Amino acid sequence: MTATAGRLVAGATVEIVEGPDDICEPLCRSEQNPHCHETTVPERDRRALSLVTSLLGRRLAHGDRFVFDDQLRTRLRAAYRDGAFEQACTLCEWQSLCREIAAGGYQDTLFRSSGEDI
């Protein structure tokens, strides 16, 4: 996860994928019954993609690529903190952790602005 966060901070291009991404996939591999493969996950992913599409004002789909820069990260973090993604996160086992991180202003996260060391 640290390596992935480092690439993102450095300005790597990201790709919208279906299923576990570079952050979730190692966690899924380490669990005997990973939640990534539960039937509710694809629907949550669709809702999240729809909400990000609305927030950015441009259509996004699997396979789309873009740079996840400081401005985009700040915008999405503010939207999450303000509850814009609540419906996409319903029933997610990580929701309480994500809320706690957002409430703390995203302090001590690996995915920092490009001016900060990881």
Residue, then its C-alpha position, 0 to 999 in steps of 0.5 A: m500500500t505504501a508503494t501505491a500511495g507513493r506512486l499516486v503522490a508522485g503523479a502516476t496515472v490511475e485507471i478505473v478498474e472493475g474489481p479489486d484495485d492496487i490498494c484492495e487486491p493485496l488485502c483481498r489476497s491476505e484474507q480467507n474470505p475477502h469482502c472484495h468478492e461479496t455480492t454487495v461490492p460491485e453495486r457499491d463500486r457502481r454507486a461510487l463511480s456514479l457519484v465521482t462522475s457527478l462530482l467531477g462533471r464528466r463521465l468516467a468508466h472502467g478503463d478511463r485513466f487520469v492523474f489523481d493530483d492534489q486538487l482532485r484529491t482535495r476535492l474528493r476528500a472534501a466531498y467524502r467528509d461532507g457526506a457525498f459518498e454515503q450511499a456508495c459506502t452503505l454496508c461497507e466494513w471500512q465505512s467507520l474507519c473512513r469516517e474517522i479518517a475524514a473527521g480527523g482531516y486525513q492526518d497521518t494517511l499515506f496518500r498525502s500532497s506531493g510536497e509531503d514525504i511518505 
